[in-house]
Each structure stands twice: as structure tokens, then as C-alpha cells.
């Protein structure tokens, strides 16, 4: 049963929709991001014509049964079932294919996993053409904000299934962005550093600083001893916490594999292997450089962004006060904070959105370039200042000159007012990401 503190997830309606037509749905995301709770919401749902049974492979008895007798295990499964942490039992993947092919009905299997599909290649191969992928991230600021409102708290699970998210990305890409310069929003000031160090993981975000840091230390140990050890051939496990900490310090920076390897005194091949593993376990993500046929001078290096600033800050022993005082680090973490929010907003959008960064050899930069396939791009620059200058749009202007599909350019800043800086160019408060415009 879902408890009183259940926070409805904006992904729920999309997940229910996918289950209504796909025979297999794989729900992936970081450990402790809320996948199991979301599955419980699916169990409680009245929107589907059937009910789901729930089986977790964190239960050793279930794992042993599936491992020792995959054919028998799959044959005795109920008609509609949730299989939690399916990456732990690759033995059943082929039998799931057999089951789907013998009785192909929508929503038959809802699988969850705490690793990206590239670490479960056997699953991808076995269920090709039968499985749809859905990703769940830790809480977004939008979910946190809406849950804190009294109206939102009164939603039942059933009502939350019908929530439709209208984010700033919907407004921009659907040509519904109307900027009213008379609309005032509160400055975040120190609230910004508070939100950054809390992050979005449901359990630790409300803990005191020291307890939150201990939680993340244990979380990293779990990833190392279970996921890295069980899902990969990597055996130098002592590398993992060192790499995680160094990557946290380099969030929002251009990613240089050689420099990272030199810091850890490891070969390029070794560091590449471990970086790929941690990326596939949702610790951080590459943001590729945006380019088009006209951008002949584009710098190709990707940027590295942590997927949760609370995690990154815990690894760097940063609390609200120390982050606020370190303005350089605050700038880094604010950019990553915006990245993680954009990533979550993009995951709810009905069409595929891809996030890039832009930097040319003349050092014109844009923090984020969001591309909707076939429809154009939106450029977003991030500032922690309370004022915006024309010069803050320099990189956006350069990008606009090189792109035929430019939609809008936005500077997010810690101010109170939305302002126009020319045709389709705006300065918007950071809080617009979750409060809207």
C-alpha cells in the first residue's frame, strides 16, 4: 500500500499509457529513485483492465528460483507481473521472450532495473521489438514544488494518473511561451544552495547534512559492492569511490579522459571502462557538443554532469553554507542543478528532446542546447547572478547565427523579473524551471 507521504510522479501517466500497448516495459533509473514506489502506484491503479502481482529479485529466494530454474520460474508467473531489479537475473531474459511470443498482450511484463540498458545487453537483444524503455529520475523541483502545494497534496493516486505536466519546455517547443515582464518571482538566494545540496533522491533530501552525507556514502558502497561487482567484469572496486569523487569535482566541465586517467594514475582504457560503468549506473552523464553541417569549428569534447547535485555535494563534503560561500563551486553546481531539472522535464515531454552544450574554438559558449528532432533548438545559459547583461547572450547570438532552426534563447538567472532582450531572447528567473513563466 502507498503511505500518506506518497508523492505522485509526473511520469505515471506516461508509464500507464505505454503499458496500455507495449507487451514489455522496462522502467530504469538510479537505485532509490522511486521505481518500486511507482510500481506500487501501478498496482493501485484503476486505469488498466488488470491488476499486477509484484516480485522483487532483491529477495534471495526469488533470485535463486529464477537462477536455478528460469523456465519453471517464468512459466509459473501470473498473467501480469512486475519484476523488480531484473538486471540481477539475466537467466530469465530468453524465457521472457518465449512467454511474450506465445501470448503477446499489452502490459504483460513491467520490468525495473537500476542500470541503463547498455549494461543489460542480453535483455535488449532478447526482447528487441517487444520492449519499451522508460526512465525515472529522482524527484524534480517541479514535483517537489507541486507536492508542497495544498491542492496537490489532496490528489489521490487515481487522480495523479491524470496529471498533465506543462513545463517551460512545453511552453517553448509548443510555441506557447508568453513572457510577461510584469510577472515577479521570488529570488532564490541561499535557497538555491539549499535545493542543490538536498538533491532529489526521496530518502536523503530531507535528512540533516551529516546524515545525508552518510546516506550517500552507504549508497556508493552499495553501488560498488553490488551493481559494479555483479553487473560487470570490473574488479578494481577501489577505483569506484575515487572516480565518483573526482567526477563530482569536475561536474559542469569539459570532460577529458586523459586528464582523469592521469589524476588516478590509470590507463586510458581502464578509466574509460569505469567511467562507462558509472555512467550506466546513473551517477553522471556526458552532454555532447552540439553541431550541425554549418558548425565547422565546433569543439567536440562533451561536458560531464552529475545526475544529482545532492550526491555530488555529499561526495565533496559540501553543505548549504560552504557551497554558498564558494562562488566558483556554486556556479558549477547551479549549472548541473539546471541540467538535472531539464533532463527530468525532457523525460516527460511527448517527443524526444536531446540536450547538448555548445562551445566553439573562439570560446563562445552556451551551457545547454535542447534539440527537438526536426523542429529546432533552444539555447539556455545559466547565471547565479541577480542581474543579466547583454553580454550574457553573446554565445546565444553566435549559435543563432549558425543555426537555421533557432527557436529561442534564454538566460536563467537568480532574479525576480522576466525580461526581453530582443526577438525570442529572454532572461528568466531560475525558479521558472518549476514555477513556469
C-alpha positions as a Markdown table, in Angstrom:
| # | Residue | x | y | z |
|---|---|---|---|---|
| 1 | Unk | 0.0 | 0.0 | 0.0 |
| 2 | Unk | 1.1 | 3.6 | -0.6 |
| 3 | Unk | 1.6 | 5.6 | 2.5 |
| 4 | Unk | 0.3 | 9.0 | 3.4 |
| 5 | Unk | 3.6 | 10.6 | 2.3 |
| 6 | Unk | 3.3 | 9.2 | -1.3 |
| 7 | Unk | 4.5 | 11.8 | -3.8 |
| 8 | Unk | 2.8 | 11.3 | -7.2 |
| 9 | Unk | 5.3 | 11.2 | -10.0 |
| 10 | Unk | 4.8 | 13.1 | -13.2 |
| 11 | Unk | 5.9 | 10.1 | -15.2 |
| 12 | Unk | 3.0 | 8.0 | -14.0 |
| 13 | Unk | 0.5 | 8.9 | -16.8 |
| 14 | Unk | 3.1 | 8.3 | -19.5 |
| 15 | Unk | 4.1 | 4.9 | -18.0 |
| 16 | Unk | 0.4 | 3.9 | -17.8 |
| 17 | Unk | 0.0 | 4.9 | -21.4 |
| 18 | Unk | 3.0 | 2.8 | -22.5 |
| 19 | Unk | 1.7 | -0.2 | -20.6 |
| 20 | Unk | -1.6 | 0.0 | -22.5 |
| 21 | Unk | 0.0 | -1.0 | -25.8 |
| 22 | Unk | 3.6 | -2.4 | -25.2 |
| 23 | Unk | 3.9 | -6.1 | -24.1 |
| 24 | Unk | 7.0 | -5.4 | -22.1 |
| 25 | Unk | 8.0 | -2.1 | -20.4 |
| 26 | Unk | 11.4 | -1.6 | -18.8 |
| 27 | Unk | 11.5 | 1.1 | -16.1 |
| 28 | Unk | 15.1 | 2.1 | -15.4 |
| 29 | Unk | 16.7 | 4.7 | -13.2 |
| 30 | Unk | 19.1 | 5.0 | -10.3 |
| 31 | Unk | 18.7 | 3.0 | -7.2 |
| 32 | Unk | 16.4 | 4.6 | -4.6 |
| 33 | Unk | 14.9 | 7.0 | -7.2 |
| 34 | Unk | 11.4 | 5.8 | -6.6 |
| 35 | Unk | 10.9 | 2.9 | -9.1 |
| 36 | Unk | 9.5 | 0.5 | -6.6 |
| 37 | Unk | 7.1 | 3.1 | -5.2 |
| 38 | Unk | 6.0 | 4.0 | -8.7 |
| 39 | Unk | 5.3 | 0.3 | -9.4 |
| 40 | Unk | 3.2 | 0.2 | -6.2 |
| 41 | Unk | 1.2 | 3.1 | -7.7 |
| 42 | Unk | 0.7 | 1.0 | -10.9 |
| 43 | Unk | -0.6 | -1.9 | -8.7 |
| 44 | Unk | -3.1 | 0.5 | -7.1 |
| 45 | Unk | -4.2 | 2.0 | -10.4 |
| 46 | Unk | -7.7 | 1.6 | -11.7 |
| 47 | Unk | -6.7 | 2.8 | -15.2 |
| 48 | Unk | -5.7 | -0.6 | -16.5 |
| 49 | Unk | -8.0 | -3.5 | -17.1 |
| 50 | Unk | -5.9 | -5.9 | -15.0 |
| 51 | Unk | -4.0 | -6.0 | -11.7 |
| 52 | Unk | -0.3 | -6.6 | -11.3 |
| 53 | Unk | 1.5 | -9.0 | -9.0 |
| 54 | Unk | 4.8 | -7.8 | -7.6 |
| 55 | Unk | 8.0 | -9.9 | -7.4 |
| 56 | Unk | 11.4 | -8.4 | -6.3 |
| 57 | Unk | 14.7 | -10.0 | -7.1 |
| 58 | Unk | 16.2 | -8.3 | -4.1 |
| 59 | Unk | 14.5 | -11.3 | -2.3 |
| 60 | Unk | 17.2 | -14.0 | -2.4 |
| 61 | Unk | 14.6 | -16.8 | -2.7 |
| 62 | Unk | 13.2 | -15.3 | -5.9 |
| 63 | Unk | 16.7 | -14.8 | -7.3 |
| 64 | Unk | 17.6 | -18.4 | -6.5 |
| 65 | Unk | 14.5 | -19.8 | -8.1 |
| 66 | Unk | 15.0 | -17.7 | -11.3 |
| 67 | Unk | 18.7 | -18.5 | -11.4 |
| 68 | Unk | 18.3 | -22.3 | -10.9 |
| 69 | Unk | 15.1 | -22.9 | -13.0 |
| 70 | Unk | 14.5 | -20.0 | -15.4 |
| 71 | Unk | 12.0 | -22.0 | -17.5 |
| 72 | Unk | 10.0 | -23.0 | -14.4 |
| 73 | Unk | 10.1 | -19.6 | -12.9 |
| 74 | Unk | 8.7 | -17.8 | -15.9 |
| 75 | Unk | 6.1 | -20.4 | -16.6 |
| 76 | Unk | 4.6 | -20.0 | -13.1 |
| 77 | Unk | 4.4 | -16.2 | -13.3 |
| 78 | Unk | 0.9 | -14.6 | -13.1 |
| 79 | Unk | -0.6 | -13.1 | -16.2 |
| 80 | Unk | 0.5 | -9.6 | -15.4 |
| 81 | Unk | 3.5 | -9.1 | -13.2 |
| 82 | Unk | 6.1 | -6.5 | -12.1 |
| 83 | Unk | 9.6 | -7.9 | -11.9 |
| 84 | Unk | 11.7 | -5.6 | -9.8 |
| 85 | Unk | 15.5 | -5.3 | -10.2 |
| 86 | Unk | 15.5 | -7.6 | -13.3 |
| 87 | Unk | 19.2 | -6.9 | -14.0 |
| 88 | Unk | 20.0 | -9.4 | -11.2 |
| 89 | Unk | 18.6 | -12.4 | -13.1 |
| 90 | Unk | 19.8 | -12.4 | -16.7 |
| 91 | Unk | 19.0 | -16.1 | -16.8 |
| 92 | Unk | 15.3 | -15.4 | -17.4 |
| 93 | Unk | 15.6 | -13.0 | -20.3 |
| 94 | Unk | 15.3 | -15.5 | -23.1 |
| 95 | Unk | 12.3 | -17.2 | -21.3 |
| 96 | Unk | 10.6 | -13.8 | -21.1 |
| 97 | Unk | 10.9 | -13.6 | -24.9 |
| 98 | Unk | 9.3 | -17.1 | -25.2 |
| 99 | Unk | 6.5 | -16.1 | -22.9 |
| 100 | Unk | 5.7 | -12.9 | -24.8 |
| 101 | Unk | 5.8 | -14.6 | -28.2 |
| 102 | Unk | 3.4 | -17.3 | -27.0 |
| 103 | Unk | 1.0 | -14.8 | -25.5 |
| 104 | Unk | 1.6 | -11.3 | -26.7 |
| 105 | Unk | -0.7 | -8.9 | -24.8 |
| 106 | Unk | -0.2 | -5.2 | -23.8 |
| 107 | Unk | 1.4 | -4.6 | -20.5 |
| 108 | Unk | 2.2 | -8.2 | -19.7 |
| 109 | Unk | 5.6 | -7.6 | -18.0 |
| 110 | Unk | 6.7 | -4.4 | -16.2 |
| 111 | Unk | 10.4 | -4.8 | -15.5 |
| 112 | Unk | 12.6 | -2.5 | -13.4 |
| 113 | Unk | 16.3 | -2.1 | -13.4 |
| 114 | Unk | 18.9 | 0.1 | -11.7 |
| 115 | Unk | 21.2 | 0.3 | -14.7 |
| 116 | Unk | 21.0 | 1.6 | -18.2 |
| 117 | Unk | 20.0 | -0.8 | -20.9 |
| 118 | Unk | 23.6 | -1.0 | -22.2 |
| 119 | Unk | 24.6 | -2.9 | -19.0 |
| 120 | Unk | 21.7 | -5.3 | -19.8 |
| 121 | Unk | 22.5 | -6.0 | -23.4 |
| 122 | Unk | 21.2 | -9.6 | -23.2 |
| 123 | Unk | 17.8 | -8.2 | -22.2 |
| 124 | Unk | 17.8 | -5.7 | -25.0 |
| 125 | Unk | 18.7 | -8.4 | -27.5 |
| 126 | Unk | 16.2 | -10.9 | -26.2 |
| 127 | Unk | 13.3 | -8.5 | -26.2 |
| 128 | Unk | 14.1 | -6.5 | -29.2 |
| 129 | Unk | 10.8 | -5.3 | -30.8 |
| 130 | Unk | 8.9 | -6.3 | -27.8 |
| 131 | Unk | 10.1 | -3.9 | -25.1 |
| 132 | Unk | 9.7 | -0.1 | -24.5 |
| 133 | Unk | 12.1 | 1.8 | -22.3 |
| 134 | Unk | 11.0 | 4.4 | -19.7 |
| 135 | Unk | 13.5 | 6.2 | -17.4 |
| 136 | Unk | 12.7 | 7.5 | -13.9 |
| 137 | Unk | 15.0 | 10.0 | -12.2 |
| 138 | Unk | 14.9 | 11.3 | -8.6 |
| 139 | Unk | 12.4 | 14.0 | -7.7 |
| 140 | Unk | 12.4 | 17.1 | -9.9 |
| 141 | Unk | 12.0 | 20.5 | -8.4 |
| 142 | Unk | 8.6 | 20.6 | -10.2 |
| 143 | Unk | 7.4 | 17.5 | -8.3 |
| 144 | Unk | 8.7 | 18.8 | -5.0 |
| 145 | Unk | 7.1 | 22.2 | -5.6 |
| 146 | Unk | 3.7 | 20.8 | -6.7 |
| 147 | Unk | 3.6 | 18.3 | -3.9 |
| 148 | Unk | 4.1 | 21.0 | -1.3 |
| 149 | Unk | 1.0 | 22.9 | -2.5 |
| 150 | Unk | -2.2 | 22.1 | -0.6 |
| 151 | Unk | -4.1 | 21.4 | -3.8 |
| 152 | Unk | -1.6 | 18.8 | -4.9 |
| 153 | Unk | -1.5 | 17.1 | -1.5 |
| 154 | Unk | -5.2 | 16.3 | -1.8 |
| 155 | Unk | -4.7 | 14.2 | -5.0 |
| 156 | Unk | -5.4 | 10.6 | -4.7 |
| 157 | Unk | -3.3 | 8.0 | -6.6 |
| 158 | Unk | -6.1 | 7.7 | -9.2 |
| 159 | Unk | -6.3 | 11.5 | -9.7 |
| 160 | Unk | -2.5 | 11.7 | -10.0 |
| 161 | Unk | -2.6 | 9.4 | -13.0 |
| 162 | Unk | -4.4 | 12.2 | -15.0 |
| 163 | Unk | -1.9 | 14.9 | -14.1 |
| 164 | Unk | -0.6 | 16.6 | -17.2 |
| 165 | Unk | 2.7 | 18.4 | -16.9 |
| 166 | Unk | 3.0 | 21.8 | -18.6 |
| 167 | Unk | 6.7 | 22.7 | -18.2 |
| 168 | Unk | 8.7 | 25.6 | -19.6 |
| 169 | Unk | 9.9 | 23.1 | -22.3 |
| 170 | Unk | 6.3 | 22.5 | -23.4 |
| 171 | Unk | 5.7 | 26.3 | -23.5 |
| 172 | Unk | 8.8 | 26.9 | -25.7 |
| 173 | Unk | 8.6 | 24.0 | -28.1 |
| 174 | Unk | 4.8 | 24.2 | -28.5 |
| 175 | Unk | 5.0 | 27.9 | -29.2 |
| 176 | Unk | 3.2 | 28.9 | -26.0 |
| 177 | Unk | 5.9 | 30.9 | -24.3 |
| 178 | Unk | 4.4 | 34.2 | -23.3 |
| 179 | Unk | 6.8 | 36.3 | -21.3 |
| 180 | Unk | 5.2 | 39.0 | -19.1 |
| 181 | Unk | 7.7 | 41.4 | -17.8 |
| 182 | Unk | 5.3 | 42.5 | -15.1 |
| 183 | Unk | 5.3 | 39.0 | -13.5 |
| 184 | Unk | 7.5 | 38.8 | -10.5 |
| 185 | Unk | 9.0 | 35.6 | -9.0 |
| 186 | Unk | 10.9 | 35.3 | -5.7 |
| 187 | Unk | 14.7 | 35.3 | -5.8 |
| 188 | Unk | 16.2 | 32.0 | -4.5 |
| 189 | Unk | 19.3 | 33.5 | -2.9 |
| 190 | Unk | 20.5 | 30.9 | -0.3 |
| 191 | Unk | 17.5 | 28.8 | -1.1 |
| 192 | Unk | 19.4 | 27.9 | -4.2 |
| 193 | Unk | 22.3 | 26.3 | -2.4 |
| 194 | Unk | 19.8 | 24.5 | -0.1 |
| 195 | Unk | 18.0 | 23.0 | -3.0 |
| 196 | Unk | 21.3 | 22.0 | -4.6 |
| 197 | Unk | 22.7 | 20.2 | -1.6 |
| 198 | Unk | 19.4 | 18.4 | -0.9 |
| 199 | Unk | 19.2 | 17.0 | -4.4 |
| 200 | Unk | 16.2 | 14.9 | -5.5 |
| 201 | Unk | 16.6 | 11.4 | -4.0 |
| 202 | Unk | 13.5 | 10.8 | -1.9 |
| 203 | Unk | 15.0 | 9.5 | 1.3 |
| 204 | Unk | 18.1 | 11.6 | 1.9 |
| 205 | Unk | 16.9 | 15.0 | 0.7 |
| 206 | Unk | 15.2 | 15.8 | 4.0 |
| 207 | Unk | 17.9 | 14.4 | 6.2 |
| 208 | Unk | 20.3 | 16.7 | 8.2 |
| 209 | Unk | 23.5 | 17.3 | 6.4 |
| 210 | Unk | 25.7 | 14.8 | 8.2 |
| 211 | Unk | 23.1 | 12.0 | 7.9 |
| 212 | Unk | 22.5 | 12.8 | 4.3 |
| 213 | Unk | 26.3 | 12.5 | 3.6 |
| 214 | Unk | 26.4 | 9.2 | 5.4 |
| 215 | Unk | 23.4 | 8.0 | 3.3 |
| 216 | Unk | 25.3 | 8.8 | 0.1 |
| 217 | Unk | 28.4 | 7.1 | 1.4 |
| 218 | Unk | 26.4 | 3.9 | 2.0 |
| 219 | Unk | 24.7 | 4.4 | -1.4 |
| 220 | Unk | 28.1 | 4.5 | -3.1 |
| 221 | Unk | 29.2 | 1.4 | -1.2 |
| 222 | Unk | 26.1 | -0.5 | -2.4 |
| 223 | Unk | 26.6 | 0.5 | -6.0 |
| 224 | Unk | 30.2 | -0.6 | -5.8 |
| 225 | Unk | 29.7 | -3.9 | -4.0 |
| 226 | Unk | 26.5 | -5.0 | -5.8 |
| 227 | Unk | 26.0 | -3.3 | -9.1 |
| 228 | Unk | 29.6 | -2.8 | -10.3 |
| 229 | Unk | 30.6 | -6.2 | -9.0 |
| 230 | Unk | 27.6 | -8.2 | -10.1 |
| 231 | Unk | 26.8 | -6.5 | -13.5 |
| 232 | Unk | 30.3 | -6.0 | -14.9 |
| 233 | Unk | 33.7 | -7.7 | -15.1 |
| 234 | Unk | 35.4 | -4.8 | -13.3 |
| 235 | Unk | 37.2 | -6.0 | -10.2 |
| 236 | Unk | 39.3 | -3.0 | -9.2 |
| 237 | Unk | 36.5 | -1.8 | -7.0 |
| 238 | Unk | 38.7 | 0.7 | -5.1 |
| 239 | Unk | 38.6 | 2.8 | -8.2 |
| 240 | Unk | 34.9 | 3.5 | -8.0 |
| 241 | Unk | 34.7 | 5.9 | -5.0 |
| 242 | Unk | 37.8 | 7.7 | -6.1 |
| 243 | Unk | 36.4 | 8.2 | -9.6 |
| 244 | Unk | 33.0 | 9.2 | -8.3 |
| 245 | Unk | 34.5 | 11.9 | -6.1 |
| 246 | Unk | 36.8 | 13.3 | -8.9 |
| 247 | Unk | 33.8 | 13.3 | -11.3 |
| 248 | Unk | 31.8 | 15.3 | -8.7 |
| 249 | Unk | 34.5 | 17.9 | -8.6 |
| 250 | Unk | 34.5 | 18.1 | -12.4 |
| 251 | Unk | 30.8 | 18.4 | -12.9 |
| 252 | Unk | 29.8 | 21.0 | -15.5 |
| 253 | Unk | 33.2 | 20.9 | -17.0 |
| 254 | Unk | 34.5 | 19.7 | -20.4 |
| 255 | Unk | 35.4 | 16.0 | -20.0 |
| 256 | Unk | 38.9 | 15.0 | -20.7 |
| 257 | Unk | 39.5 | 11.2 | -20.3 |
| 258 | Unk | 43.3 | 11.6 | -20.4 |
| 259 | Unk | 43.4 | 14.2 | -17.6 |
| 260 | Unk | 41.1 | 12.0 | -15.4 |
| 261 | Unk | 43.3 | 8.9 | -16.0 |
| 262 | Unk | 46.4 | 10.9 | -15.1 |
| 263 | Unk | 44.8 | 12.0 | -11.8 |
| 264 | Unk | 44.0 | 8.4 | -10.9 |
| 265 | Unk | 47.3 | 7.0 | -12.4 |
| 266 | Unk | 45.3 | 4.7 | -14.6 |
| 267 | Unk | 45.5 | 3.8 | -18.3 |
| 268 | Unk | 43.1 | 5.4 | -20.7 |
| 269 | Unk | 41.4 | 2.0 | -21.4 |
| 270 | Unk | 40.9 | 1.3 | -17.7 |
| 271 | Unk | 39.5 | 4.8 | -16.8 |
| 272 | Unk | 37.2 | 4.6 | -19.9 |
| 273 | Unk | 35.8 | 1.3 | -18.7 |
| 274 | Unk | 35.0 | 2.6 | -15.2 |
| 275 | Unk | 33.6 | 5.9 | -16.5 |
| 276 | Unk | 31.2 | 4.0 | -18.7 |
| 277 | Unk | 30.1 | 1.8 | -15.8 |
| 278 | Unk | 29.3 | 4.7 | -13.5 |
| 279 | Unk | 27.5 | 6.5 | -16.4 |
| 280 | Unk | 25.4 | 3.4 | -16.9 |
| 281 | Unk | 24.6 | 3.3 | -13.2 |
| 282 | Unk | 23.2 | 6.8 | -13.4 |
| 283 | Unk | 25.9 | 8.6 | -11.4 |
| 284 | Unk | 26.7 | 11.1 | -14.1 |
| 285 | Unk | 26.2 | 11.7 | -17.8 |
| 286 | Unk | 28.0 | 13.0 | -20.8 |
| 287 | Unk | 26.5 | 16.0 | -22.5 |
| 288 | Unk | 27.7 | 16.0 | -26.1 |
| 289 | Unk | 28.7 | 19.0 | -28.1 |
| 290 | Unk | 26.0 | 20.3 | -30.4 |
| 291 | Unk | 27.0 | 20.6 | -34.1 |
| 292 | Unk | 25.4 | 21.0 | -37.5 |
| 293 | Unk | 26.8 | 20.9 | -41.0 |
| 294 | Unk | 27.5 | 24.6 | -40.7 |
| 295 | Unk | 29.4 | 24.4 | -37.5 |
| 296 | Unk | 32.8 | 23.6 | -38.9 |
| 297 | Unk | 34.7 | 24.9 | -35.8 |
| 298 | Unk | 32.8 | 23.2 | -33.1 |
| 299 | Unk | 34.7 | 21.8 | -30.2 |
| 300 | Unk | 33.7 | 18.1 | -29.9 |
| 301 | Unk | 34.5 | 17.4 | -26.2 |
| 302 | Unk | 31.5 | 16.5 | -24.1 |
| 303 | Unk | 30.7 | 18.0 | -20.8 |
| 304 | Unk | 30.2 | 15.9 | -17.7 |
| 305 | Unk | 27.2 | 16.5 | -15.4 |
| 306 | Unk | 26.3 | 14.6 | -12.3 |
| 307 | Unk | 22.7 | 13.4 | -12.3 |
| 308 | Unk | 22.0 | 14.6 | -8.8 |
| 309 | Unk | 23.6 | 17.6 | -7.1 |
| 310 | Unk | 22.8 | 16.2 | -3.6 |
| 311 | Unk | 25.0 | 13.2 | -4.4 |
| 312 | Unk | 27.8 | 15.3 | -5.9 |
| 313 | Unk | 27.8 | 17.7 | -2.9 |
| 314 | Unk | 27.9 | 14.9 | -0.4 |
| 315 | Unk | 30.9 | 13.4 | -2.1 |
| 316 | Unk | 32.6 | 16.8 | -1.8 |
| 317 | Unk | 31.5 | 17.4 | 1.8 |
| 318 | Unk | 29.6 | 20.5 | 0.8 |
| 319 | Unk | 26.8 | 21.7 | 2.9 |
| 320 | Unk | 24.5 | 24.7 | 2.3 |
| 321 | Unk | 26.8 | 27.2 | 3.9 |
| 322 | Unk | 30.1 | 26.1 | 2.4 |
| 323 | Unk | 28.5 | 25.9 | -1.1 |
| 324 | Unk | 27.1 | 29.4 | -0.8 |
| 325 | Unk | 30.5 | 30.8 | 0.1 |
| 326 | Unk | 32.4 | 29.1 | -2.7 |
| 327 | Unk | 31.1 | 31.0 | -5.7 |
| 328 | Unk | 33.0 | 29.1 | -8.3 |
| 329 | Unk | 31.7 | 25.8 | -7.0 |
| 330 | Unk | 28.2 | 27.3 | -6.7 |
| 331 | Unk | 28.3 | 28.2 | -10.4 |
| 332 | Unk | 29.3 | 24.6 | -11.3 |
| 333 | Unk | 26.6 | 23.1 | -9.2 |
| 334 | Unk | 23.9 | 25.5 | -10.3 |
| 335 | Unk | 24.6 | 24.6 | -13.9 |
| 336 | Unk | 24.4 | 20.9 | -13.0 |
| 337 | Unk | 21.2 | 21.6 | -11.0 |
| 338 | Unk | 19.6 | 23.1 | -14.1 |
| 339 | Unk | 20.9 | 20.2 | -16.2 |
| 340 | Unk | 19.2 | 17.6 | -14.0 |
| 341 | Unk | 15.9 | 19.6 | -14.0 |
| 342 | Unk | 16.0 | 19.9 | -17.8 |
| 343 | Unk | 16.7 | 16.2 | -18.1 |
| 344 | Unk | 13.6 | 15.4 | -16.0 |
| 345 | Unk | 11.4 | 17.8 | -17.8 |
| 346 | Unk | 12.6 | 16.3 | -21.1 |
| 347 | Unk | 11.7 | 12.8 | -19.9 |
| 348 | Unk | 8.0 | 13.8 | -19.6 |
| 349 | Unk | 7.8 | 15.6 | -22.9 |
| 350 | Unk | 5.8 | 13.7 | -25.6 |
| 351 | Unk | 8.6 | 14.0 | -28.2 |
| 352 | Unk | 12.2 | 13.2 | -27.9 |
| 353 | Unk | 14.4 | 16.1 | -26.7 |
| 354 | Unk | 18.2 | 15.8 | -26.7 |
| 355 | Unk | 20.4 | 18.0 | -24.5 |
| 356 | Unk | 23.7 | 19.3 | -25.8 |
| 357 | Unk | 26.2 | 22.0 | -24.9 |
| 358 | Unk | 27.9 | 24.5 | -27.4 |
| 359 | Unk | 31.4 | 25.7 | -27.4 |
| 360 | Unk | 33.4 | 26.9 | -30.5 |
| 361 | Unk | 37.1 | 27.5 | -30.9 |
| 362 | Unk | 36.6 | 31.2 | -30.3 |
| 363 | Unk | 35.2 | 30.2 | -26.8 |
| 364 | Unk | 31.7 | 31.3 | -27.5 |
| 365 | Unk | 29.7 | 29.0 | -25.1 |
| 366 | Unk | 26.1 | 28.1 | -24.4 |
| 367 | Unk | 25.5 | 25.8 | -21.4 |
| 368 | Unk | 22.6 | 23.9 | -22.9 |
| 369 | Unk | 21.2 | 23.4 | -26.4 |
| 370 | Unk | 18.0 | 21.5 | -26.4 |
| 371 | Unk | 17.0 | 20.0 | -29.7 |
| 372 | Unk | 13.6 | 18.6 | -30.8 |
| 373 | Unk | 14.2 | 16.4 | -33.8 |
| 374 | Unk | 13.1 | 18.2 | -36.9 |
| 375 | Unk | 11.7 | 21.2 | -35.1 |
| 376 | Unk | 14.6 | 23.3 | -33.9 |
| 377 | Unk | 16.8 | 24.2 | -30.9 |
| 378 | Unk | 16.5 | 26.2 | -27.7 |
| 379 | Unk | 19.6 | 27.7 | -26.1 |
| 380 | Unk | 19.9 | 28.1 | -22.3 |
| 381 | Unk | 22.6 | 29.9 | -20.4 |
| 382 | Unk | 22.8 | 29.7 | -16.6 |
| 383 | Unk | 23.9 | 32.5 | -14.2 |
| 384 | Unk | 23.9 | 32.7 | -10.4 |
| 385 | Unk | 23.8 | 36.5 | -10.5 |
| 386 | Unk | 20.7 | 38.6 | -9.8 |
| 387 | Unk | 21.3 | 40.7 | -12.9 |
| 388 | Unk | 21.5 | 40.0 | -16.6 |
| 389 | Unk | 23.6 | 41.8 | -19.1 |
| 390 | Unk | 23.5 | 41.9 | -22.9 |
| 391 | Unk | 26.9 | 40.2 | -22.9 |
| 392 | Unk | 25.4 | 37.2 | -21.3 |
| 393 | Unk | 23.7 | 36.5 | -24.6 |
| 394 | Unk | 27.0 | 36.5 | -26.6 |
| 395 | Unk | 27.2 | 32.7 | -27.0 |
| 396 | Unk | 23.5 | 32.5 | -27.8 |
| 397 | Unk | 23.9 | 35.2 | -30.5 |
| 398 | Unk | 26.7 | 33.2 | -32.1 |
| 399 | Unk | 24.7 | 30.0 | -32.0 |
| 400 | Unk | 21.7 | 31.8 | -33.5 |
| 401 | Unk | 23.9 | 32.9 | -36.5 |
| 402 | Unk | 24.9 | 29.4 | -37.2 |
| 403 | Unk | 21.6 | 27.7 | -36.9 |
| 404 | Unk | 18.6 | 27.7 | -39.3 |
| 405 | Unk | 16.3 | 26.2 | -36.7 |
| 406 | Unk | 16.8 | 28.5 | -33.7 |
| 407 | Unk | 13.6 | 28.8 | -31.7 |
| 408 | Unk | 14.6 | 30.8 | -28.5 |
| 409 | Unk | 17.5 | 31.8 | -26.3 |
| 410 | Unk | 17.1 | 32.0 | -22.6 |
| 411 | Unk | 19.4 | 33.2 | -19.8 |
| 412 | Unk | 18.3 | 31.7 | -16.4 |
| 413 | Unk | 19.4 | 33.9 | -13.5 |
| 414 | Unk | 18.7 | 34.4 | -9.8 |
| 415 | Unk | 16.5 | 37.4 | -10.3 |
| 416 | Unk | 12.8 | 38.3 | -9.9 |
| 417 | Unk | 11.7 | 39.5 | -13.3 |
| 418 | Unk | 11.3 | 38.1 | -16.8 |
| 419 | Unk | 12.8 | 40.4 | -19.3 |
| 420 | Unk | 13.1 | 40.5 | -23.1 |
| 421 | Unk | 16.5 | 41.0 | -24.8 |
| 422 | Unk | 15.3 | 41.0 | -28.4 |
| 423 | Unk | 13.3 | 38.8 | -30.6 |
| 424 | Unk | 12.9 | 35.4 | -28.9 |
| 425 | Unk | 15.6 | 36.2 | -26.4 |
| 426 | Unk | 14.7 | 36.3 | -22.7 |
| 427 | Unk | 16.1 | 36.5 | -19.2 |
| 428 | Unk | 14.0 | 34.3 | -16.9 |
| 429 | Unk | 14.3 | 33.6 | -13.1 |
| 430 | Unk | 15.8 | 30.2 | -12.3 |
| 431 | Unk | 12.5 | 29.3 | -10.5 |
| 432 | Unk | 10.8 | 29.4 | -13.9 |
| 433 | Unk | 12.0 | 25.9 | -14.3 |
| 434 | Unk | 9.4 | 24.7 | -11.8 |
| 435 | Unk | 7.1 | 27.6 | -11.4 |
| 436 | Unk | 6.6 | 28.3 | -15.1 |
| 437 | Unk | 6.5 | 31.6 | -16.9 |
